[in-house]
Structure formats: C-alpha cells, structure tokens
C-alpha cells in the first residue's frame, strides 16, 4: 500500500472522512481535519511505515504533499 493509499484509507475508516472529498490535491483543512487529528494521523503513518516525521518537516498542506514526505522518509530509511 502506498503512503497516499494508506492516508486515504485511514481518513475514511478511522476519521470518517467521505471518500468523495479525499483527493491528492485536497488540503487538510478542506477535509475537515483539526490540528489534533493531524497529529493522530501522523502517528498512524509513523506506525504503519516505521518512520519518524520530524516536526519541522510536517508542514505539508495537501494529501499529495503528505504522501510524498512519507515516501521520502521510507526511501531514506531503506538507503
């Protein structure tokens, strides 16, 4: 499962976000996530992909940006 697919699935299943509002270009605000939910989502991602997202890099706005960051961290871990 790709980082984007994981994000989309968790947003829908755990946070009850409608699938029709989940898209790569959707911002976290458009999806309706507050700051606490974003932090919880980051913990979910860290657990799933066994990476640590540094606070200074968690500045993404869209799901595509979040997925790209996770992909970078996964690749860096494997290097």
PDB file of N, CA, C and O in Angstrom, chain B, residues numbered from 101:
ATOM      1  N   UNK B 101       0.851  -1.175   0.000  1.00  0.00           N
ATOM      2  CA  UNK B 101       0.000   0.000   0.000  1.00  0.00           C
ATOM      3  C   UNK B 101       0.899   1.241   0.000  1.00  0.00           C
ATOM      4  O   UNK B 101       1.831   1.351   0.797  1.00  0.00           O
ATOM      5  N   UNK B 102       0.604   2.148  -0.890  1.00  0.00           N
ATOM      6  CA  UNK B 102       1.395   3.379  -0.975  1.00  0.00           C
ATOM      7  C   UNK B 102       1.017   4.311   0.179  1.00  0.00           C
ATOM      8  O   UNK B 102      -0.040   4.148   0.788  1.00  0.00           O
ATOM      9  N   UNK B 103       1.877   5.286   0.479  1.00  0.00           N
ATOM     10  CA  UNK B 103       1.517   6.247   1.526  1.00  0.00           C
ATOM     11  C   UNK B 103       0.194   6.965   1.244  1.00  0.00           C
ATOM     12  O   UNK B 103      -0.603   7.172   2.160  1.00  0.00           O
ATOM     13  N   UNK B 104      -0.044   7.341  -0.001  1.00  0.00           N
ATOM     14  CA  UNK B 104      -1.306   8.019  -0.314  1.00  0.00           C
ATOM     15  C   UNK B 104      -2.493   7.095  -0.072  1.00  0.00           C
ATOM     16  O   UNK B 104      -3.491   7.506   0.520  1.00  0.00           O
ATOM     17  N   UNK B 105      -2.390   5.860  -0.523  1.00  0.00           N
ATOM     18  CA  UNK B 105      -3.478   4.900  -0.328  1.00  0.00           C
ATOM     19  C   UNK B 105      -3.752   4.688   1.161  1.00  0.00           C
ATOM     20  O   UNK B 105      -4.903   4.599   1.587  1.00  0.00           O
ATOM     21  N   UNK B 106      -2.678   4.610   1.938  1.00  0.00           N
ATOM     22  CA  UNK B 106      -2.835   4.442   3.379  1.00  0.00           C
ATOM     23  C   UNK B 106      -3.534   5.658   3.990  1.00  0.00           C
ATOM     24  O   UNK B 106      -4.468   5.513   4.778  1.00  0.00           O
ATOM     25  N   UNK B 107      -3.080   6.845   3.625  1.00  0.00           N
ATOM     26  CA  UNK B 107      -3.708   8.070   4.141  1.00  0.00           C
ATOM     27  C   UNK B 107      -5.196   8.101   3.802  1.00  0.00           C
ATOM     28  O   UNK B 107      -6.030   8.387   4.660  1.00  0.00           O
ATOM     29  N   UNK B 108      -5.518   7.808   2.558  1.00  0.00           N
ATOM     30  CA  UNK B 108      -6.916   7.839   2.122  1.00  0.00           C
ATOM     31  C   UNK B 108      -7.751   6.829   2.903  1.00  0.00           C
ATOM     32  O   UNK B 108      -8.866   7.130   3.328  1.00  0.00           O
ATOM     33  N   UNK B 109      -7.208   5.640   3.087  1.00  0.00           N
ATOM     34  CA  UNK B 109      -7.941   4.594   3.803  1.00  0.00           C
ATOM     35  C   UNK B 109      -8.157   4.968   5.271  1.00  0.00           C
ATOM     36  O   UNK B 109      -9.261   4.824   5.795  1.00  0.00           O
ATOM     37  N   UNK B 110      -7.109   5.446   5.925  1.00  0.00           N
ATOM     38  CA  UNK B 110      -7.222   5.817   7.337  1.00  0.00           C
ATOM     39  C   UNK B 110      -8.178   7.002   7.506  1.00  0.00           C
ATOM     40  O   UNK B 110      -8.985   7.024   8.436  1.00  0.00           O
ATOM     41  N   UNK B 111      -8.087   7.971   6.617  1.00  0.00           N
ATOM     42  CA  UNK B 111      -9.001   9.120   6.710  1.00  0.00           C
ATOM     43  C   UNK B 111     -10.451   8.666   6.623  1.00  0.00           C
ATOM     44  O   UNK B 111     -11.312   9.165   7.348  1.00  0.00           O
ATOM     45  N   UNK B 112     -10.714   7.721   5.737  1.00  0.00           N
ATOM     46  CA  UNK B 112     -12.086   7.256   5.569  1.00  0.00           C
ATOM     47  C   UNK B 112     -12.516   6.340   6.725  1.00  0.00           C
ATOM     48  O   UNK B 112     -13.573   6.540   7.323  1.00  0.00           O
ATOM     49  N   UNK B 113     -11.698   5.352   7.026  1.00  0.00           N
ATOM     50  CA  UNK B 113     -12.078   4.335   8.002  1.00  0.00           C
ATOM     51  C   UNK B 113     -12.039   4.841   9.449  1.00  0.00           C
ATOM     52  O   UNK B 113     -12.975   4.600  10.212  1.00  0.00           O
ATOM     53  N   UNK B 114     -10.974   5.535   9.826  1.00  0.00           N
ATOM     54  CA  UNK B 114     -10.793   5.927  11.220  1.00  0.00           C
ATOM     55  C   UNK B 114     -11.375   7.295  11.546  1.00  0.00           C
ATOM     56  O   UNK B 114     -11.875   7.523  12.648  1.00  0.00           O
ATOM     57  N   UNK B 115     -11.305   8.204  10.572  1.00  0.00           N
ATOM     58  CA  UNK B 115     -11.716   9.585  10.836  1.00  0.00           C
ATOM     59  C   UNK B 115     -13.018   9.970  10.125  1.00  0.00           C
ATOM     60  O   UNK B 115     -13.411  11.136  10.127  1.00  0.00           O
ATOM     61  N   UNK B 116     -13.679   8.987   9.522  1.00  0.00           N
ATOM     62  CA  UNK B 116     -14.994   9.178   8.896  1.00  0.00           C
ATOM     63  C   UNK B 116     -15.032  10.290   7.850  1.00  0.00           C
ATOM     64  O   UNK B 116     -16.028  11.004   7.728  1.00  0.00           O
ATOM     65  N   UNK B 117     -13.950  10.430   7.103  1.00  0.00           N
ATOM     66  CA  UNK B 117     -13.918  11.403   6.015  1.00  0.00           C
ATOM     67  C   UNK B 117     -14.533  10.733   4.782  1.00  0.00           C
ATOM     68  O   UNK B 117     -14.150   9.622   4.417  1.00  0.00           O
ATOM     69  N   UNK B 118     -15.480  11.410   4.151  1.00  0.00           N
ATOM     70  CA  UNK B 118     -16.135  10.859   2.966  1.00  0.00           C
ATOM     71  C   UNK B 118     -15.119  10.665   1.845  1.00  0.00           C
ATOM     72  O   UNK B 118     -14.265  11.520   1.610  1.00  0.00           O
ATOM     73  N   UNK B 119     -15.224   9.536   1.161  1.00  0.00           N
ATOM     74  CA  UNK B 119     -14.269   9.237   0.077  1.00  0.00           C
ATOM     75  C   UNK B 119     -14.291  10.297  -1.025  1.00  0.00           C
ATOM     76  O   UNK B 119     -13.268  10.546  -1.664  1.00  0.00           O
ATOM     77  N   UNK B 120     -15.445  10.921  -1.253  1.00  0.00           N
ATOM     78  CA  UNK B 120     -15.521  11.897  -2.345  1.00  0.00           C
ATOM     79  C   UNK B 120     -14.786  13.197  -2.061  1.00  0.00           C
ATOM     80  O   UNK B 120     -14.589  13.989  -2.982  1.00  0.00           O
ATOM     81  N   UNK B 121     -14.375  13.446  -0.826  1.00  0.00           N
ATOM     82  CA  UNK B 121     -13.584  14.653  -0.544  1.00  0.00           C
ATOM     83  C   UNK B 121     -12.095  14.342  -0.443  1.00  0.00           C
ATOM     84  O   UNK B 121     -11.271  15.251  -0.343  1.00  0.00           O
ATOM     85  N   UNK B 122     -11.753  13.055  -0.470  1.00  0.00           N
ATOM     86  CA  UNK B 122     -10.348  12.653  -0.392  1.00  0.00           C
ATOM     87  C   UNK B 122      -9.763  12.642  -1.801  1.00  0.00           C
ATOM     88  O   UNK B 122     -10.210  11.895  -2.671  1.00  0.00           O
ATOM     89  N   UNK B 123      -8.760  13.483  -2.004  1.00  0.00           N
ATOM     90  CA  UNK B 123      -8.047  13.529  -3.284  1.00  0.00           C
ATOM     91  C   UNK B 123      -6.630  14.025  -3.015  1.00  0.00           C
ATOM     92  O   UNK B 123      -6.376  14.637  -1.978  1.00  0.00           O
ATOM     93  N   UNK B 124      -5.709  13.768  -3.937  1.00  0.00           N
ATOM     94  CA  UNK B 124      -4.334  14.219  -3.719  1.00  0.00           C
ATOM     95  C   UNK B 124      -4.215  15.721  -3.484  1.00  0.00           C
ATOM     96  O   UNK B 124      -3.361  16.163  -2.716  1.00  0.00           O
ATOM     97  N   UNK B 125      -5.068  16.511  -4.144  1.00  0.00           N
ATOM     98  CA  UNK B 125      -4.973  17.963  -4.024  1.00  0.00           C
ATOM     99  C   UNK B 125      -5.774  18.539  -2.860  1.00  0.00           C
ATOM    100  O   UNK B 125      -5.739  19.746  -2.618  1.00  0.00           O
ATOM    101  N   UNK B 126      -6.495  17.681  -2.141  1.00  0.00           N
ATOM    102  CA  UNK B 126      -7.300  18.158  -1.014  1.00  0.00           C
ATOM    103  C   UNK B 126      -6.388  18.615   0.119  1.00  0.00           C
ATOM    104  O   UNK B 126      -5.430  17.931   0.480  1.00  0.00           O
ATOM    105  N   UNK B 127      -6.698  19.773   0.667  1.00  0.00           N
ATOM    106  CA  UNK B 127      -5.935  20.243   1.819  1.00  0.00           C
ATOM    107  C   UNK B 127      -6.522  19.623   3.081  1.00  0.00           C
ATOM    108  O   UNK B 127      -7.671  19.181   3.101  1.00  0.00           O
ATOM    109  N   UNK B 128      -5.724  19.601   4.114  1.00  0.00           N
ATOM    110  CA  UNK B 128      -6.184  19.034   5.370  1.00  0.00           C
ATOM    111  C   UNK B 128      -7.366  19.825   5.914  1.00  0.00           C
ATOM    112  O   UNK B 128      -8.259  19.258   6.545  1.00  0.00           O
ATOM    113  N   UNK B 129      -7.372  21.120   5.673  1.00  0.00           N
ATOM    114  CA  UNK B 129      -8.484  21.965   6.114  1.00  0.00           C
ATOM    115  C   UNK B 129      -9.746  21.634   5.335  1.00  0.00           C
ATOM    116  O   UNK B 129     -10.827  21.548   5.919  1.00  0.00           O
ATOM    117  N   UNK B 130      -9.625  21.448   4.033  1.00  0.00           N
ATOM    118  CA  UNK B 130     -10.787  21.097   3.203  1.00  0.00           C
ATOM    119  C   UNK B 130     -11.411  19.771   3.640  1.00  0.00           C
ATOM    120  O   UNK B 130     -12.627  19.589   3.582  1.00  0.00           O
ATOM    121  N   UNK B 131     -10.567  18.872   4.069  1.00  0.00           N
ATOM    122  CA  UNK B 131     -11.045  17.568   4.509  1.00  0.00           C
ATOM    123  C   UNK B 131     -11.725  17.682   5.872  1.00  0.00           C
ATOM    124  O   UNK B 131     -12.526  16.825   6.246  1.00  0.00           O
ATOM    125  N   UNK B 132     -11.404  18.734   6.606  1.00  0.00           N
ATOM    126  CA  UNK B 132     -12.034  18.963   7.898  1.00  0.00           C
ATOM    127  C   UNK B 132     -11.219  18.482   9.086  1.00  0.00           C
ATOM    128  O   UNK B 132     -11.766  18.234  10.160  1.00  0.00           O
ATOM    129  N   UNK B 133      -9.911  18.349   8.897  1.00  0.00           N
ATOM    130  CA  UNK B 133      -9.063  17.885   9.986  1.00  0.00           C
ATOM    131  C   UNK B 133      -8.596  19.048  10.845  1.00  0.00           C
ATOM    132  O   UNK B 133      -8.145  20.071  10.329  1.00  0.00           O
ATOM    133  N   UNK B 134      -8.708  18.888  12.161  1.00  0.00           N
ATOM    134  CA  UNK B 134      -8.150  19.887  13.064  1.00  0.00           C
ATOM    135  C   UNK B 134      -6.721  19.464  13.418  1.00  0.00           C
ATOM    136  O   UNK B 134      -6.275  18.387  13.023  1.00  0.00           O
ATOM    137  N   UNK B 135      -6.018  20.301  14.150  1.00  0.00           N
ATOM    138  CA  UNK B 135      -4.601  20.037  14.425  1.00  0.00           C
ATOM    139  C   UNK B 135      -4.402  18.748  15.224  1.00  0.00           C
ATOM    140  O   UNK B 135      -3.424  18.036  14.996  1.00  0.00           O
ATOM    141  N   UNK B 136      -5.296  18.437  16.144  1.00  0.00           N
ATOM    142  CA  UNK B 136      -5.167  17.212  16.922  1.00  0.00           C
ATOM    143  C   UNK B 136      -5.331  15.982  16.033  1.00  0.00           C
ATOM    144  O   UNK B 136      -4.600  15.003  16.183  1.00  0.00           O
ATOM    145  N   UNK B 137      -6.269  16.028  15.127  1.00  0.00           N
ATOM    146  CA  UNK B 137      -6.491  14.912  14.218  1.00  0.00           C
ATOM    147  C   UNK B 137      -5.288  14.719  13.298  1.00  0.00           C
ATOM    148  O   UNK B 137      -4.917  13.587  12.990  1.00  0.00           O
ATOM    149  N   UNK B 138      -4.684  15.813  12.861  1.00  0.00           N
ATOM    150  CA  UNK B 138      -3.488  15.713  12.018  1.00  0.00           C
ATOM    151  C   UNK B 138      -2.366  15.014  12.780  1.00  0.00           C
ATOM    152  O   UNK B 138      -1.676  14.160  12.223  1.00  0.00           O
ATOM    153  N   UNK B 139      -2.182  15.367  14.037  1.00  0.00           N
ATOM    154  CA  UNK B 139      -1.148  14.724  14.853  1.00  0.00           C
ATOM    155  C   UNK B 139      -1.437  13.229  14.984  1.00  0.00           C
ATOM    156  O   UNK B 139      -0.530  12.408  14.844  1.00  0.00           O
ATOM    157  N   UNK B 140      -2.686  12.873  15.249  1.00  0.00           N
ATOM    158  CA  UNK B 140      -3.054  11.462  15.350  1.00  0.00           C
ATOM    159  C   UNK B 140      -2.802  10.733  14.031  1.00  0.00           C
ATOM    160  O   UNK B 140      -2.323   9.599  14.020  1.00  0.00           O
ATOM    161  N   UNK B 141      -3.127  11.388  12.931  1.00  0.00           N
ATOM    162  CA  UNK B 141      -2.893  10.804  11.612  1.00  0.00           C
ATOM    163  C   UNK B 141      -1.396  10.572  11.383  1.00  0.00           C
ATOM    164  O   UNK B 141      -1.004   9.545  10.829  1.00  0.00           O
ATOM    165  N   UNK B 142      -0.576  11.510  11.802  1.00  0.00           N
ATOM    166  CA  UNK B 142       0.874  11.349  11.655  1.00  0.00           C
ATOM    167  C   UNK B 142       1.379  10.165  12.467  1.00  0.00           C
ATOM    168  O   UNK B 142       2.260   9.434  12.015  1.00  0.00           O
ATOM    169  N   UNK B 143       0.833   9.971  13.657  1.00  0.00           N
ATOM    170  CA  UNK B 143       1.207   8.803  14.454  1.00  0.00           C
ATOM    171  C   UNK B 143       0.827   7.509  13.731  1.00  0.00           C
ATOM    172  O   UNK B 143       1.589   6.542  13.735  1.00  0.00           O
ATOM    173  N   UNK B 144      -0.349   7.497  13.114  1.00  0.00           N
ATOM    174  CA  UNK B 144      -0.780   6.324  12.346  1.00  0.00           C
ATOM    175  C   UNK B 144       0.209   6.031  11.227  1.00  0.00           C
ATOM    176  O   UNK B 144       0.585   4.880  11.007  1.00  0.00           O
ATOM    177  N   UNK B 145       0.624   7.070  10.528  1.00  0.00           N
ATOM    178  CA  UNK B 145       1.560   6.923   9.411  1.00  0.00           C
ATOM    179  C   UNK B 145       2.910   6.425   9.915  1.00  0.00           C
ATOM    180  O   UNK B 145       3.504   5.523   9.324  1.00  0.00           O
ATOM    181  N   UNK B 146       3.391   7.012  11.003  1.00  0.00           N
ATOM    182  CA  UNK B 146       4.683   6.592  11.551  1.00  0.00           C
ATOM    183  C   UNK B 146       4.649   5.115  11.947  1.00  0.00           C
ATOM    184  O   UNK B 146       5.607   4.382  11.702  1.00  0.00           O
ATOM    185  N   UNK B 147       3.563   4.689  12.551  1.00  0.00           N
ATOM    186  CA  UNK B 147       3.441   3.281  12.949  1.00  0.00           C
ATOM    187  C   UNK B 147       3.392   2.356  11.730  1.00  0.00           C
ATOM    188  O   UNK B 147       4.050   1.316  11.705  1.00  0.00           O
ATOM    189  N   UNK B 148       2.616   2.741  10.733  1.00  0.00           N
ATOM    190  CA  UNK B 148       2.450   1.898   9.546  1.00  0.00           C
ATOM    191  C   UNK B 148       3.745   1.746   8.753  1.00  0.00           C
ATOM    192  O   UNK B 148       4.081   0.645   8.315  1.00  0.00           O
ATOM    193  N   UNK B 149       4.471   2.844   8.570  1.00  0.00           N
ATOM    194  CA  UNK B 149       5.650   2.826   7.695  1.00  0.00           C
ATOM    195  C   UNK B 149       6.975   2.782   8.460  1.00  0.00           C
ATOM    196  O   UNK B 149       8.052   2.778   7.864  1.00  0.00           O
ATOM    197  N   UNK B 150       6.872   2.750   9.801  1.00  0.00           N
ATOM    198  CA  UNK B 150       8.061   2.676  10.657  1.00  0.00           C
ATOM    199  C   UNK B 150       9.062   3.783  10.337  1.00  0.00           C
ATOM    200  O   UNK B 150      10.254   3.539  10.145  1.00  0.00           O
ATOM    201  N   UNK B 151       8.540   4.998  10.286  1.00  0.00           N
ATOM    202  CA  UNK B 151       9.363   6.189  10.077  1.00  0.00           C
ATOM    203  C   UNK B 151       9.011   7.193  11.160  1.00  0.00           C
ATOM    204  O   UNK B 151       7.989   7.075  11.836  1.00  0.00           O
ATOM    205  N   UNK B 152       9.876   8.179  11.308  1.00  0.00           N
ATOM    206  CA  UNK B 152       9.597   9.283  12.214  1.00  0.00           C
ATOM    207  C   UNK B 152       9.505  10.549  11.380  1.00  0.00           C
ATOM    208  O   UNK B 152      10.415  10.866  10.614  1.00  0.00           O
ATOM    209  N   UNK B 153       8.410  11.266  11.531  1.00  0.00           N
ATOM    210  CA  UNK B 153       8.216  12.505  10.777  1.00  0.00           C
ATOM    211  C   UNK B 153       8.669  13.661  11.659  1.00  0.00           C
ATOM    212  O   UNK B 153       8.001  13.996  12.638  1.00  0.00           O
ATOM    213  N   UNK B 154       9.804  14.274  11.316  1.00  0.00           N
ATOM    214  CA  UNK B 154      10.285  15.400  12.113  1.00  0.00           C
ATOM    215  C   UNK B 154       9.282  16.557  12.081  1.00  0.00           C
ATOM    216  O   UNK B 154       8.695  16.860  11.042  1.00  0.00           O
ATOM    217  N   UNK B 155       9.103  17.183  13.219  1.00  0.00           N
ATOM    218  CA  UNK B 155       8.123  18.264  13.326  1.00  0.00           C
ATOM    219  C   UNK B 155       8.371  19.367  12.292  1.00  0.00           C
ATOM    220  O   UNK B 155       7.425  19.924  11.734  1.00  0.00           O
ATOM    221  N   UNK B 156       9.633  19.675  12.042  1.00  0.00           N
ATOM    222  CA  UNK B 156       9.950  20.746  11.092  1.00  0.00           C
ATOM    223  C   UNK B 156       9.626  20.375   9.645  1.00  0.00           C
ATOM    224  O   UNK B 156       9.554  21.252   8.784  1.00  0.00           O
ATOM    225  N   UNK B 157       9.432  19.088   9.374  1.00  0.00           N
ATOM    226  CA  UNK B 157       9.082  18.663   8.007  1.00  0.00           C
ATOM    227  C   UNK B 157       7.590  18.427   7.838  1.00  0.00           C
ATOM    228  O   UNK B 157       7.127  18.171   6.727  1.00  0.00           O
ATOM    229  N   UNK B 158       6.841  18.508   8.915  1.00  0.00           N
ATOM    230  CA  UNK B 158       5.401  18.258   8.869  1.00  0.00           C
ATOM    231  C   UNK B 158       4.653  19.544   8.521  1.00  0.00           C
ATOM    232  O   UNK B 158       3.749  19.968   9.241  1.00  0.00           O
ATOM    233  N   UNK B 159       5.042  20.144   7.422  1.00  0.00           N
ATOM    234  CA  UNK B 159       4.463  21.429   7.007  1.00  0.00           C
ATOM    235  C   UNK B 159       3.637  21.299   5.734  1.00  0.00           C
ATOM    236  O   UNK B 159       3.357  22.296   5.069  1.00  0.00           O
ATOM    237  N   UNK B 160       3.253  20.091   5.400  1.00  0.00           N
ATOM    238  CA  UNK B 160       2.510  19.850   4.171  1.00  0.00           C
ATOM    239  C   UNK B 160       1.099  20.439   4.271  1.00  0.00           C
ATOM    240  O   UNK B 160       0.558  20.615   5.363  1.00  0.00           O
ATOM    241  N   UNK B 161       0.525  20.736   3.114  1.00  0.00           N
ATOM    242  CA  UNK B 161      -0.823  21.286   3.048  1.00  0.00           C
ATOM    243  C   UNK B 161      -1.816  20.309   2.430  1.00  0.00           C
ATOM    244  O   UNK B 161      -2.983  20.273   2.818  1.00  0.00           O
ATOM    245  N   UNK B 162      -1.350  19.517   1.469  1.00  0.00           N
ATOM    246  CA  UNK B 162      -2.253  18.605   0.761  1.00  0.00           C
ATOM    247  C   UNK B 162      -1.895  17.150   1.074  1.00  0.00           C
ATOM    248  O   UNK B 162      -0.824  16.855   1.604  1.00  0.00           O
ATOM    249  N   UNK B 163      -2.806  16.268   0.737  1.00  0.00           N
ATOM    250  CA  UNK B 163      -2.542  14.840   0.930  1.00  0.00           C
ATOM    251  C   UNK B 163      -1.383  14.369   0.064  1.00  0.00           C
ATOM    252  O   UNK B 163      -0.592  13.529   0.491  1.00  0.00           O
ATOM    253  N   UNK B 164      -1.277  14.900  -1.143  1.00  0.00           N
ATOM    254  CA  UNK B 164      -0.170  14.523  -2.025  1.00  0.00           C
ATOM    255  C   UNK B 164       1.169  14.920  -1.407  1.00  0.00           C
ATOM    256  O   UNK B 164       2.133  14.158  -1.478  1.00  0.00           O
ATOM    257  N   UNK B 165       1.235  16.100  -0.804  1.00  0.00           N
ATOM    258  CA  UNK B 165       2.474  16.541  -0.149  1.00  0.00           C
ATOM    259  C   UNK B 165       2.795  15.649   1.042  1.00  0.00           C
ATOM    260  O   UNK B 165       3.955  15.297   1.256  1.00  0.00           O
ATOM    261  N   UNK B 166       1.781  15.281   1.820  1.00  0.00           N
ATOM    262  CA  UNK B 166       1.990  14.390   2.963  1.00  0.00           C
ATOM    263  C   UNK B 166       2.498  13.028   2.493  1.00  0.00           C
ATOM    264  O   UNK B 166       3.438  12.479   3.068  1.00  0.00           O
ATOM    265  N   UNK B 167       1.880  12.491   1.458  1.00  0.00           N
ATOM    266  CA  UNK B 167       2.291  11.195   0.921  1.00  0.00           C
ATOM    267  C   UNK B 167       3.716  11.252   0.376  1.00  0.00           C
ATOM    268  O   UNK B 167       4.487  10.310   0.557  1.00  0.00           O
ATOM    269  N   UNK B 168       4.066  12.340  -0.284  1.00  0.00           N
ATOM    270  CA  UNK B 168       5.420  12.489  -0.829  1.00  0.00           C
ATOM    271  C   UNK B 168       6.453  12.534   0.298  1.00  0.00           C
ATOM    272  O   UNK B 168       7.531  11.953   0.178  1.00  0.00           O
ATOM    273  N   UNK B 169       6.126  13.217   1.380  1.00  0.00           N
ATOM    274  CA  UNK B 169       7.035  13.276   2.522  1.00  0.00           C
ATOM    275  C   UNK B 169       7.246  11.884   3.105  1.00  0.00           C
ATOM    276  O   UNK B 169       8.381  11.501   3.390  1.00  0.00           O
ATOM    277  N   UNK B 170       6.186  11.134   3.284  1.00  0.00           N
ATOM    278  CA  UNK B 170       6.297   9.781   3.821  1.00  0.00           C
ATOM    279  C   UNK B 170       7.121   8.919   2.884  1.00  0.00           C
ATOM    280  O   UNK B 170       7.962   8.142   3.336  1.00  0.00           O
ATOM    281  N   UNK B 171       6.893   9.045   1.591  1.00  0.00           N
ATOM    282  CA  UNK B 171       7.672   8.269   0.612  1.00  0.00           C
ATOM    283  C   UNK B 171       9.160   8.595   0.715  1.00  0.00           C
ATOM    284  O   UNK B 171       9.996   7.693   0.660  1.00  0.00           O
ATOM    285  N   UNK B 172       9.493   9.868   0.863  1.00  0.00           N
ATOM    286  CA  UNK B 172      10.903  10.278   1.032  1.00  0.00           C
ATOM    287  C   UNK B 172      11.504   9.658   2.280  1.00  0.00           C
ATOM    288  O   UNK B 172      12.632   9.168   2.247  1.00  0.00           O
ATOM    289  N   UNK B 173      10.769   9.675   3.369  1.00  0.00           N
ATOM    290  CA  UNK B 173      11.278   9.123   4.627  1.00  0.00           C
ATOM    291  C   UNK B 173      11.460   7.610   4.543  1.00  0.00           C
ATOM    292  O   UNK B 173      12.426   7.064   5.076  1.00  0.00           O
ATOM    293  N   UNK B 174      10.533   6.944   3.875  1.00  0.00           N
ATOM    294  CA  UNK B 174      10.642   5.490   3.695  1.00  0.00           C
ATOM    295  C   UNK B 174      11.866   5.159   2.850  1.00  0.00           C
ATOM    296  O   UNK B 174      12.614   4.236   3.171  1.00  0.00           O
ATOM    297  N   UNK B 175      12.071   5.909   1.773  1.00  0.00           N
ATOM    298  CA  UNK B 175      13.226   5.663   0.909  1.00  0.00           C
ATOM    299  C   UNK B 175      14.525   5.951   1.643  1.00  0.00           C
ATOM    300  O   UNK B 175      15.497   5.212   1.488  1.00  0.00           O
ATOM    301  N   UNK B 176      14.558   7.017   2.443  1.00  0.00           N
ATOM    302  CA  UNK B 176      15.766   7.368   3.188  1.00  0.00           C
ATOM    303  C   UNK B 176      16.082   6.291   4.234  1.00  0.00           C
ATOM    304  O   UNK B 176      17.250   6.010   4.504  1.00  0.00           O
ATOM    305  N   UNK B 177      15.066   5.708   4.805  1.00  0.00           N
ATOM    306  CA  UNK B 177      15.244   4.650   5.807  1.00  0.00           C
ATOM    307  C   UNK B 177      15.865   3.415   5.168  1.00  0.00           C
ATOM    308  O   UNK B 177      16.691   2.731   5.774  1.00  0.00           O
ATOM    309  N   UNK B 178      15.450   3.141   3.926  1.00  0.00           N
ATOM    310  CA  UNK B 178      15.940   1.961   3.231  1.00  0.00           C
ATOM    311  C   UNK B 178      17.329   2.117   2.647  1.00  0.00           C
ATOM    312  O   UNK B 178      17.956   1.136   2.247  1.00  0.00           O
ATOM    313  N   UNK B 179      17.812   3.353   2.597  1.00  0.00           N
ATOM    314  CA  UNK B 179      19.112   3.612   1.965  1.00  0.00           C
ATOM    315  C   UNK B 179      20.273   3.271   2.864  1.00  0.00           C
ATOM    316  O   UNK B 179      21.427   3.436   2.470  1.00  0.00           O
TER     317      UNK B 179
END
